[in-house]
Amino acid sequence: MVPVPLALITMIALAGVVLGRVYAGPLLTRLVIGAAVGSVLVSVAARRLPSWLVAPVSVAALAGWTALSLRLAASHAGLPGSLGEVTADAARNAIPRLLTAMIPVEPAPDTVLVPLVAAWLAGLTAAEVALRTGRVLLGYLPPLLLYAGAVYVVGPNADPAVWPTVLFAAVAAAGLAMPSGQRTPASADPAAGLAPAVRAAVRLRLLAASAAGVAVVVALAALLAPVVAGQVDDRPVDPRRYVEPPQVESLDENPLIRISGWALNPDQQLLDVRTEQDAPEQGARIRLAVLSDYDGVTWRVGATYRNAGRILPATPTDTTTDTVRQEITVADLTGRLLPAVPTPREVTGARVAYDPATGTLIRPEGLTPGLRYTVTSARERPDTNLLATANVPAGDPVARVLRVPDGAPEQLRRLATQLAEENGAPYARAAAIQDFLAEHYRVTADAPSGHAYPNLAFFLFGPRNGGGQRGTSEQFAAAFAVLGRLAGLPTRVVVGFTPKGDGPVRAADALAWPEVLFEGVGWVPFDPMPRPDEEPRPVEEDFRPPPDDPPPSQVPEPTAEPTATPPAEAAPGPAAGRRGPGTAVLAGAGTGALVLLIGLALLALATLRRNLTRARLERGDPGRRIAGAWRELTDALRLAGHPAGDDLAAAEVAAQARRTLAEARAALAGGGGPVVPDGDPSSGSNGAVADLPGGEFDELARLLNQVAFAPGTATPDQADRAATLAGGYVSALRDARPWWRRLLWRVHPGPLRWRR
């Protein structure tokens, strides 16, 4: 009698072990083992009762064990409410929450109820069939189905359950092989008492049946074993894909549009925040939503939320973190998005769903006034010393935050290209976009909501006296994110709050800000908002995009056409006494005027070229002067007919400049012009730098790389050195040109119109 109940208990317990691999902690496994022991022992104890009375007794015991288990699970998960409320909620939502819960699953009442009841019912059915009717093999069917269901629910979220499966089969075989302990004279030999001839026939038939059964089992094992073994390494189906996870409301899918409404009602109280320990500094941001998807019209959350317990999964990070614990009370904030300091690690007082990719929370039941919960977060502190040289990731893992939808206005592309060309390193590009927005635009609370392409184009380039160049943090964050993606930066938009400390969080504290992803650093927030004590500069001072269509003629059109051709006058006679200037005089005057105009135009071009060179080499901080010296070198290559490609590194451009100068000198010498020998300091190229040896080319390239990858480290002496090297190269390359090209060099309008 003992082996079969022990086998049933062990088989049901193994199902709990398999399912417990996707749960956090051993609580579920212990509860399933308790259900296995209780259900089988109740059937063993009630084996002398009528069969119709066993089920009610077992169900009563199931109710008691379920109530105790749900109380333990509620206490473990820190859920508020009475046992009745917890049980009712678990009964309504047990299956969907089990299949949408985040891995590892928190052992909460709604995630343990189904496994617990299934284990008890499997034990009750198996014990009644195996013990009361004596059909042990048929009694194994409920534990087998329970075990298969546990494997299916786990799916691809855990390693293959090889050893539990082997143990399950071994226990089942042992239960069949070991004697049950109930032996009767009739059961000792089924052919006892029969005539010898009949007894022999019966024994032969039993032997044949046993042999046939063994043969069938062996054949099935031989046929199915390779198939089963081949499925061990295959990825099983995840049943979670058939169940829709918790979703946000349409109001929460794009919370960026709520910024303008909050800006018009600044005194509306949305939250109340109390910091209980490890207090953050004043102004620590509370995150509401992360928007990663942009379709050219709206930014969307696009997160996949999974039901989570009190403890949220931690993502490994090398970034320094601070622990922030806050008690938050909801006031007038609506929707399902749950505010928290990033990144939350533990939530008590509210049932939540969590998106690990963005670290944001929702409350599936929605927010209600008076809801109070406590969040413990690990706030990251990126190492800002790594940003100057940090790269940005690329490829499929970040394609979502690099995607630029079709239809981007050409002006946005030109502005992003201009800012990217002037700043090579990723962080320098992001900082340039931040500074451009902060220096040229104004914050106004009554700006209309909207961040589609046309809205951003009007915000960036619309006339200031017509409502353009002003907006809320919605437009600043969205414009930064779009310009960043056009410049090759992975960006996203975050909506949240910046409280002034403990106390009410009002609508005026709502804010949207952009973030950029850097390798080895993580997501870094930027602040493109203008400084309150600075007057924005007109955009036209720093960005003048060429017109899409040629400007209309400036020659005024006649207001009216003559109605009739005037009559021809008679040729004056000799006595008329009026003779105009002769043809020779008119031709000479016209030629002189034309020559004068051409001379003035050439003089103006030469003056503008000289002013451009002086502005590049003498004005601005050292970094800007070094960049200007590099532009002088690249413009010289372009004037010489050998423009540097945009895909070339600084060292490659320097090598091209060296080759271009050598080829120009060789061509000039072969064409009968003066040969400029290498190393001749008197070749018209500013003395010692005339010939610019290879080391000096490399020095200029190193200075440019220093400016690009370590902004703010260049010195005035380095800027003077870069100007000397660039000026020497331009003079040397110009002197190596034919005489007529040298005349046109100084008045060529190209450098004035080429993109700077």
C-alpha positions in Angstrom: 0.0 0.0 0.0 2.8 2.4 0.8 4.8 2.5 -2.5 2.0 3.8 -4.7 1.0 6.8 -2.5 4.7 7.7 -2.2 5.1 7.5 -5.9 2.1 9.7 -6.5 3.3 12.3 -4.0 6.7 12.4 -5.5 5.4 12.7 -9.1 3.2 15.6 -8.2 6.0 17.2 -6.2 8.3 17.0 -9.2 5.7 18.9 -11.3 6.0 21.6 -8.7 9.8 21.5 -8.9 9.7 21.9 -12.7 7.2 24.8 -12.5 9.1 26.4 -9.6 12.1 27.1 -11.9 10.4 30.2 -13.3 9.3 31.4 -9.9 11.3 33.7 -7.5 12.1 31.7 -4.4 11.0 28.2 -3.3 7.5 29.2 -2.0 5.6 27.7 -4.9 7.4 24.4 -4.8 6.7 24.1 -1.1 3.0 24.9 -1.6 2.7 22.3 -4.4 4.5 19.6 -2.3 2.0 20.4 0.5 -0.9 20.0 -1.9 0.5 16.7 -3.1 0.9 15.3 0.4 -2.4 16.6 1.6 -4.5 15.3 -1.3 -3.0 11.8 -1.4 -3.1 11.4 2.4 -6.7 12.5 2.6 -7.6 9.8 0.0 -5.5 7.2 2.0 -7.2 8.1 5.3 -10.7 8.0 3.7 -10.2 4.8 1.8 -12.8 3.0 4.0 -15.4 5.7 3.4 -17.8 5.5 0.5 -16.3 6.8 -2.7 -19.0 9.5 -3.0 -17.9 11.0 0.4 -14.2 11.2 -0.4 -14.5 14.1 -2.8 -16.3 16.5 -0.5 -13.9 15.8 2.3 -10.9 16.3 0.0 -12.4 19.6 -1.3 -12.9 20.9 2.2 -9.2 20.1 2.9 -8.3 21.8 -0.3 -10.2 25.0 0.7 -8.3 25.1 4.0 -4.9 24.5 2.4 -5.7 27.1 -0.3 -6.6 29.8 2.2 -3.4 29.2 4.2 -1.3 29.2 1.0 -2.9 32.4 -0.3 -2.3 34.1 3.0 1.4 33.1 2.9 1.7 34.3 -0.7 0.0 37.6 0.0 2.3 38.2 3.0 5.3 37.2 0.9 4.4 39.6 -1.9 3.4 42.4 0.5 -0.1 42.8 -0.9 -2.6 44.9 1.1 -6.2 43.9 1.6 -8.1 41.2 3.5 -8.0 37.5 2.7 -11.4 37.6 1.0 -10.3 40.5 -1.3 -7.1 38.8 -2.2 -8.8 35.5 -2.9 -11.5 37.1 -5.1 -8.9 39.0 -7.1 -6.8 35.8 -7.5 -9.8 33.8 -8.6 -10.7 36.4 -11.3 -7.2 36.9 -12.7 -5.2 33.8 -11.9 -4.7 32.4 -15.4 -4.0 35.6 -17.4 -1.7 36.9 -14.7 0.2 33.6 -14.5 0.8 33.7 -18.3 1.6 37.4 -18.4 3.8 37.6 -15.3 7.4 38.6 -15.6 10.0 35.9 -15.3 10.9 35.1 -12.5 7.3 35.1 -11.4 6.6 36.5 -7.9 4.7 33.9 -5.8 1.6 36.0 -5.3 -1.9 34.7 -4.6 -2.9 35.0 -8.3 0.2 33.2 -9.6 0.1 30.3 -7.1 -3.7 29.6 -7.1 -3.8 27.6 -10.4 -0.8 25.4 -9.7 -2.0 24.7 -6.2 -5.5 23.7 -7.1 -4.3 21.6 -10.1 -1.8 19.7 -7.9 -4.5 18.9 -5.3 -7.0 17.7 -7.9 -4.3 15.6 -9.6 -3.5 14.0 -6.2 -7.1 13.3 -5.4 -7.9 11.8 -8.8 -4.7 9.7 -9.0 -5.1 8.3 -5.4 -8.8 7.4 -6.0 -8.0 5.6 -9.3 -4.8 3.9 -8.2 -5.8 2.9 -4.6 -9.5 2.4 -4.7 -9.8 0.6 -8.1 -6.3 -0.9 -8.1 -5.5 0.5 -11.5 -2.1 2.0 -10.8 -1.0 2.7 -14.3 -4.3 4.6 -15.1 -3.8 6.5 -11.8 -0.5 7.8 -13.1 -2.4 9.8 -15.8 -3.3 12.9 -13.7 0.3 13.4 -12.3 1.6 12.9 -15.9 -0.8 15.5 -17.3 0.2 17.9 -14.4 3.8 17.4 -15.1 3.3 18.0 -18.9 1.4 21.1 -18.1 4.2 22.4 -15.9 6.7 21.8 -18.6 4.5 23.6 -21.2 3.9 26.6 -18.9 7.7 27.0 -18.3 8.3 26.8 -22.1 11.6 28.4 -23.2 12.0 30.4 -20.0 14.2 27.8 -18.2 16.7 25.0 -19.1 15.4 21.6 -20.2 14.1 19.6 -17.2 16.1 16.5 -18.0 16.9 15.2 -14.5 13.3 15.8 -13.1 11.9 14.0 -16.0 14.2 11.0 -15.6 13.4 10.9 -11.9 9.7 11.1 -12.7 9.9 8.1 -14.9 12.0 6.2 -12.4 9.5 6.9 -9.6 6.6 5.7 -11.8 8.4 2.5 -12.6 9.3 1.9 -9.0 5.7 2.3 -8.0 4.6 -0.3 -10.5 7.4 -2.8 -9.7 7.2 -2.8 -5.9 4.5 -4.9 -4.3 1.6 -3.1 -2.9 1.3 -5.2 0.3 -2.2 -6.4 -0.4 -1.8 -10.1 -1.1 -4.6 -12.7 -1.0 -4.6 -16.4 -1.8 -6.4 -15.7 -5.0 -4.1 -13.0 -6.0 -1.0 -15.2 -5.3 -1.7 -17.4 -8.3 -4.6 -16.5 -10.6 -4.7 -20.2 -11.9 -4.9 -21.7 -8.4 -7.8 -24.2 -7.9 -8.1 -24.9 -11.6 -7.6 -28.2 -13.3 -4.1 -28.9 -14.3 -4.8 -28.6 -18.0 -6.8 -25.4 -17.6 -4.1 -24.0 -15.2 -1.4 -24.6 -17.9 -3.5 -22.9 -20.6 -4.2 -19.9 -18.3 -0.5 -19.5 -17.4 0.5 -19.8 -21.0 -1.9 -17.0 -22.0 -0.7 -14.8 -19.2 2.9 -15.4 -20.2 2.1 -14.6 -23.9 0.2 -11.4 -22.8 3.1 -10.3 -20.7 5.6 -11.0 -23.5 3.4 -9.0 -25.9 3.1 -6.1 -23.5 6.9 -6.0 -22.9 7.4 -6.2 -26.7 5.0 -3.3 -27.3 6.7 -1.2 -24.6 10.2 -1.9 -26.0 9.0 -1.1 -29.5 7.5 2.1 -28.5 10.6 3.1 -26.5 12.8 2.3 -29.6 10.6 4.3 -31.9 9.9 7.3 -29.6 13.2 7.6 -27.8 15.1 9.2 -30.7 12.1 11.6 -31.4 11.9 12.6 -27.8 15.7 13.0 -27.5 15.8 15.1 -30.6 13.3 17.5 -29.1 15.4 18.2 -26.0 17.5 20.9 -27.6 14.6 22.5 -29.5 13.1 25.7 -28.3 9.6 25.0 -26.9 6.6 27.1 -27.6 6.0 29.9 -25.1 2.3 30.0 -24.1 2.7 33.6 -23.1 2.5 34.6 -26.8 -1.1 33.6 -26.9 -2.1 35.9 -24.0 -2.1 39.7 -24.4 -0.1 41.4 -21.6 -1.4 44.4 -19.7 -1.7 47.4 -22.0 -1.6 51.2 -21.4 -4.6 53.4 -22.2 -4.5 55.6 -25.3 -3.9 58.6 -23.0 -0.7 56.9 -21.8 0.5 55.7 -25.2 1.7 59.2 -25.9 1.9 61.2 -22.6 4.1 63.8 -24.4 0.9 65.6 -25.5 -0.1 66.1 -21.9 2.8 68.5 -21.3 1.0 71.5 -22.9 -2.1 70.9 -20.8 -0.2 70.7 -17.6 1.7 73.9 -18.6 -1.6 75.7 -18.8 -2.6 74.5 -15.3 0.6 74.8 -13.3 -1.0 74.7 -9.9 -2.8 71.3 -10.4 -1.5 68.8 -7.8 -0.6 65.5 -9.5 1.3 63.7 -6.7 2.7 63.9 -3.2 6.2 62.7 -2.7 7.9 61.7 0.6 11.5 60.5 0.7 11.9 58.1 3.5 15.6 57.2 3.3 18.7 57.8 1.2 17.2 61.1 0.1 18.0 62.3 -3.4 19.1 65.8 -4.0 16.7 68.6 -4.8 15.2 68.2 -8.2 15.7 64.5 -8.7 13.6 63.5 -11.6 10.7 61.1 -11.3 10.1 59.2 -14.5 6.6 58.6 -15.8 7.1 57.1 -19.3 9.8 56.4 -21.9 8.9 57.0 -25.5 11.2 55.1 -28.0 9.0 54.9 -31.2 8.5 57.8 -33.6 6.5 57.6 -36.8 6.9 61.2 -37.9 3.6 62.2 -36.2 3.8 61.0 -32.6 6.2 59.6 -30.1 4.8 56.4 -28.5 5.7 54.3 -25.4 5.7 50.9 -27.3 6.6 49.0 -24.1 5.7 45.4 -23.3 4.6 45.3 -19.7 4.5 42.0 -17.6 2.8 41.5 -14.3 5.4 41.7 -11.6 5.6 41.2 -7.9 7.1 43.3 -5.2 10.7 42.6 -6.2 11.6 43.7 -9.8 14.4 42.0 -11.8 17.6 43.9 -11.7 19.6 44.5 -14.9 23.4 44.1 -14.4 25.2 47.4 -14.8 28.7 48.8 -14.2 27.3 52.2 -13.5 27.4 53.6 -9.9 23.9 53.7 -8.3 22.3 55.4 -5.4 19.4 53.9 -3.5 16.3 56.1 -3.4 13.2 55.1 -1.4 10.1 57.2 -1.8 6.5 57.1 -0.7 4.2 58.5 -3.5 0.6 59.3 -3.1 -1.5 59.9 -6.3 -3.6 63.0 -6.4 -5.0 64.2 -9.8 -2.7 62.1 -12.0 -4.8 59.8 -14.3 -4.0 56.9 -16.5 -2.1 53.7 -15.7 1.5 54.9 -15.9 3.0 54.7 -12.4 5.7 57.4 -11.6 9.0 56.3 -10.0 12.6 57.4 -9.8 14.5 55.3 -12.3 15.2 52.4 -12.0 12.7 50.8 -9.7 13.7 47.6 -7.8 10.9 47.1 -5.3 7.3 48.3 -5.2 5.0 47.8 -2.2 1.4 49.0 -1.8 0.4 48.5 -5.4 0.2 45.7 -7.9 2.3 46.7 -10.9 3.4 45.5 -14.4 6.9 46.2 -15.4 8.8 46.8 -18.7 12.5 45.8 -18.2 13.6 47.5 -21.5 12.6 51.0 -20.3 12.4 50.4 -16.5 8.9 51.9 -16.3 5.8 50.8 -14.4 2.1 50.7 -14.9 -0.8 49.8 -12.6 -3.1 47.6 -14.7 -6.2 48.7 -12.7 -5.4 52.4 -13.3 -4.5 55.2 -10.9 -7.0 56.4 -8.4 -6.8 59.5 -6.1 -5.3 58.5 -2.7 -3.4 55.5 -4.0 -0.2 55.2 -1.9 2.8 53.1 -2.7 6.5 52.9 -1.9 9.2 52.5 -4.5 12.8 51.6 -3.9 14.9 52.6 -6.9 18.6 52.2 -7.9 19.3 55.6 -9.5 22.2 55.4 -11.9 25.0 57.9 -12.0 26.8 57.7 -15.3 30.6 58.4 -15.3 30.7 61.7 -17.2 34.5 61.4 -17.6 33.8 58.7 -20.2 31.4 60.7 -22.3 33.9 62.7 -24.4 35.3 59.5 -26.0 32.3 57.2 -25.7 30.9 55.8 -28.9 27.2 55.0 -29.6 26.0 51.5 -30.4 24.7 50.5 -33.8 22.9 47.6 -35.5 19.7 45.7 -34.9 19.7 45.9 -31.1 19.3 49.7 -31.3 17.6 50.1 -34.7 14.4 51.1 -32.8 16.0 54.2 -31.3 17.9 55.1 -34.5 15.0 54.9 -36.9 14.1 58.1 -38.7 10.7 57.8 -40.5 10.3 59.0 -44.0 9.2 62.5 -44.7 11.7 64.4 -42.5 11.8 68.1 -43.7 14.9 69.0 -45.6 15.6 71.9 -43.2 15.8 69.5 -40.3 18.2 67.3 -42.2 20.4 70.3 -43.1 20.5 71.5 -39.5 21.4 68.1 -38.2 24.1 67.7 -40.9 25.5 71.1 -40.0 25.7 70.3 -36.3 27.2 66.9 -37.0 29.8 68.2 -39.4 31.1 70.7 -36.9 31.2 68.1 -34.1 32.7 64.7 -34.8 32.4 62.8 -31.5 29.0 61.5 -30.5 28.9 63.4 -27.3 30.0 66.5 -29.0 27.2 66.1 -31.5 24.6 65.7 -28.7 26.0 68.7 -26.8 25.9 70.8 -29.9 22.2 70.0 -30.5 21.5 70.7 -26.8 23.3 74.1 -26.9 21.7 75.1 -30.3 18.2 74.5 -28.9 19.0 76.2 -25.6 20.5 79.3 -27.3 18.0 80.0 -30.0 14.5 79.2 -28.7 12.1 80.4 -26.0 9.9 78.5 -23.5 6.2 79.5 -23.4 3.4 77.9 -21.5 0.7 78.7 -24.2 2.6 77.1 -27.1 0.3 74.6 -28.9 0.9 70.9 -28.5 2.3 68.8 -31.3 5.6 67.2 -32.3 4.9 65.9 -35.8 7.4 66.8 -38.6 5.5 70.0 -39.6 5.2 71.1 -35.9 8.9 70.6 -35.4 9.8 72.5 -38.6 7.6 75.4 -37.5 9.1 75.3 -34.0 12.7 75.4 -35.4 12.3 77.7 -38.4 9.0 79.5 -38.2 9.0 83.3 -37.9 9.5 84.5 -34.4 6.8 87.2 -34.8 4.4 84.5 -36.1 4.6 82.0 -33.3 7.7 80.1 -34.3 10.8 79.4 -32.4 9.0 78.9 -29.1 7.4 75.9 -27.4 7.1 73.8 -24.3 9.5 71.1 -23.2 7.5 68.8 -25.6 8.9 70.5 -28.6 12.4 70.9 -27.1 12.7 67.2 -26.3 11.1 66.0 -29.5 13.3 68.3 -31.7 16.4 67.1 -29.9 15.5 63.4 -30.3 14.8 63.8 -34.1 17.9 65.9 -34.8 19.9 63.4 -32.8 18.7 60.5 -34.8 19.3 62.4 -38.1 22.9 62.9 -36.7 23.3 59.2 -36.0 22.6 59.2 -32.3 20.3 56.6 -30.6 17.7 58.8 -28.8 14.5 58.6 -26.9 12.1 61.0 -25.1 11.2 60.7 -21.4 8.2 62.3 -19.7 8.3 62.9 -16.0 8.5 65.4 -13.1 11.1 67.4 -11.4 9.9 68.0 -7.8 11.3 70.7 -5.6 11.7 68.2 -2.8 9.3 66.5 -0.4 5.7 67.6 -0.8 3.3 68.2 -3.6 4.3 67.6 -7.2 2.3 70.0 -9.4 1.7 70.3 -13.1 4.3 73.0 -13.4 6.9 70.3 -12.4 6.0 68.2 -15.5 8.9 68.0 -18.0 10.0 66.1 -21.1 13.7 65.5 -21.7 15.7 63.6 -24.3 18.2 60.8 -23.6 21.1 59.4 -25.7 22.5 55.9 -25.4 26.4 55.6 -25.2 28.4 52.4 -25.1 29.7 51.6 -21.7 27.8 54.4 -20.1 24.1 53.8 -20.8 21.3 56.3 -21.3 22.4 59.8 -20.5 19.8 62.6 -20.1 20.3 66.0 -21.8 18.7 69.4 -21.1 18.0 71.4 -24.2 15.8 73.9 -22.3 17.0 77.6 -22.5 18.5 79.3 -19.5 16.1 81.6 -17.8 18.5 84.6 -17.7 19.6 84.4 -21.4 17.9 86.0 -24.3 17.6 83.6 -27.3 19.5 84.5 -30.4 17.8 84.5 -33.8 18.2 81.2 -35.6 19.2 83.0 -38.8 22.4 84.1 -37.1 23.8 80.5 -37.1 21.7 78.6 -39.6 20.9 79.9 -43.1 19.6 77.0 -45.2 19.8 77.7 -49.0 16.4 78.3 -50.5 14.7 75.3 -52.2 13.8 77.4 -55.3 15.7 80.3 -56.9 14.7 83.7 -55.6 12.5 85.8 -57.9 14.1 88.5 -59.9 14.7 91.7 -58.1 14.0 93.8 -61.2 10.6 95.6 -60.8 8.1 94.7 -63.4 6.3 97.5 -65.2 3.0 98.4 -63.8 1.3 99.0 -67.1 2.1 98.2 -70.7 2.0 100.8 -73.4 -1.3 100.7 -75.4 0.2 101.7 -78.7 3.6 101.9 -80.3 4.7 105.5 -80.3 5.3 107.1 -83.7 8.8 107.2 -85.0 10.4 110.6 -84.9 12.0 112.0 -88.0 15.7 112.0 -88.1 17.1 115.3 -87.0 18.5 117.4 -89.8 21.8 119.2 -89.8 20.0 122.3 -88.4 18.7 120.4 -85.4 21.9 121.3 -83.5 21.7 118.3 -81.2 24.2 115.5 -81.6 24.6 112.6 -79.0 27.9 111.0 -78.1 29.3 108.9 -80.8 29.4 105.1 -81.0 33.0 104.9 -80.0 32.4 106.9 -76.9 29.4 104.8 -75.9 31.4 101.6 -76.5 34.3 102.8 -74.5 32.1 104.0 -71.6 30.3 100.6 -71.5 33.5 98.7 -71.6 35.0 100.8 -68.8 31.9 100.4 -66.7 32.0 96.6 -67.2 35.7 96.4 -66.3 35.0 98.6 -63.2 32.2 96.3 -62.1 34.3 93.2 -62.6 37.1 94.8 -60.7 34.8 95.7 -57.8 33.4 92.2 -57.8 36.8 90.6 -57.7 37.9 93.0 -54.9 34.8 92.2 -52.9 35.4 88.5 -53.3 39.0 88.8 -52.3 38.0 90.8 -49.2 35.4 88.3 -48.2 37.8 85.5 -48.7 40.4 87.2 -46.5 37.8 88.0 -43.8 36.7 84.3 -43.8 40.3 83.1 -43.4 40.9 85.6 -40.5 37.6 84.6 -38.8 38.6 80.9 -39.0 42.1 81.3 -37.8 41.9 84.2 -35.3 38.5 84.3 -33.8 36.8 82.0 -31.3 38.1 79.6 -28.7 41.1 77.3 -29.5 38.9 74.4 -30.6 37.0 76.6 -33.1 40.3 78.0 -34.5 41.7 74.5 -35.0 38.6 73.4 -36.7 38.8 76.6 -38.9 42.4 75.8 -39.8 41.3 72.3 -40.9 38.5 73.9 -43.1 41.2 76.1 -44.7 43.1 72.9 -45.6 40.1 71.1 -47.0 39.0 74.1 -49.0 42.4 74.3 -50.5 42.2 70.7 -51.6 38.8 71.4 -53.1 40.2 74.5 -54.9 43.0 72.3 -56.3 40.4 69.8 -57.7 41.1 67.1 -55.1 38.2 67.4 -52.5 38.5 65.2 -49.4 35.7 62.7 -49.0 33.3 62.9 -46.1 34.1 59.3 -45.2 37.8 59.9 -44.7 39.4 60.2 -41.3 41.6 63.1 -40.4 44.8 61.0 -40.9 43.6 60.0 -44.4 42.8 63.6 -45.3 46.3 64.6 -44.2 47.8 61.9 -46.4 45.7 63.1 -49.4 46.9 66.6 -48.8 50.5 65.5 -48.9 50.0 63.6 -52.2 48.1 66.6 -53.7 50.9 69.0 -53.0 53.5 66.6 -54.3 51.6 66.0 -57.5 50.9 69.8 -58.0 54.7 70.5 -57.7 55.6 67.7 -60.1 53.0 68.9 -62.7 54.2 72.5 -62.4 57.8 71.4 -62.9 56.9 69.2 -65.9 55.0 72.1 -67.4 58.0 74.4 -67.5 57.2 76.3 -64.4 59.5 76.8 -61.5 60.3 73.7 -59.6 59.7 74.0 -55.9 62.3 71.8 -54.2 61.4 70.0 -51.1 62.8 71.6 -48.0 63.3 75.0 -49.6 62.3 77.6 -47.1 62.0 80.3 -49.7 59.3 78.8 -51.8 56.7 81.3 -50.9 55.1 79.3 -48.2 55.7 81.2 -45.0 59.2 80.1 -44.2 59.9 76.9 -42.4 56.4 75.5 -42.9 56.5 76.0 -46.6 56.9 72.3 -47.5 55.0 70.9 -44.6 56.8 67.5 -44.0 54.6 64.5 -43.3 55.0 64.9 -39.5 53.4 68.4 -39.7 50.5 67.0 -41.7 50.0 64.4 -39.0 50.3 67.1 -36.3 47.4 69.1 -37.8 45.3 65.9 -37.9 46.1 65.1 -34.3 45.0 68.6 -33.2 41.7 68.1 -35.0 41.1 64.7 -33.4 41.9 66.2 -30.0 39.2 68.9 -30.5 36.7 66.3 -31.7 37.2 63.7 -29.0 38.4 65.8 -26.1 36.5 69.1 -26.3 37.9 72.0 -24.3 41.4 70.7 -24.0 43.0 72.7 -26.8 45.3 75.6 -25.9 45.9 78.9 -27.7 49.4 77.9 -28.6 48.0 74.8 -30.3 45.5 76.9 -32.2 48.3 79.3 -33.3 50.3 76.2 -34.5 47.3 74.9 -36.4 46.9 78.3 -38.1 50.5 78.4 -39.1 50.4 74.9 -40.5 47.2 75.5 -42.5 48.4 78.9 -43.8 51.7 77.3 -44.9 50.0 74.5 -46.7 47.5 76.8 -48.5 50.3 79.0 -49.7 52.4 76.1 -50.8 49.6 74.5 -52.8 48.6 77.8 -54.4 52.2 78.5 -55.4 52.4 75.1 -57.1 49.5 76.0 -59.4 49.9 77.5 -62.9 50.1 81.3 -62.9 46.5 81.8 -64.2 45.1 79.5 -61.5 47.1 81.4 -58.9 45.3 84.6 -60.0 41.9 83.0 -59.6 42.7 81.3 -56.3 42.2 84.3 -54.1 38.9 85.4 -55.7 37.3 82.0 -56.1 33.8 82.2 -54.5 33.7 78.5 -53.6 34.8 78.7 -49.9 32.1 81.4 -49.3 29.2 79.2 -50.4 30.5 75.8 -49.4 28.8 74.4 -46.3 30.7 75.5 -43.3 
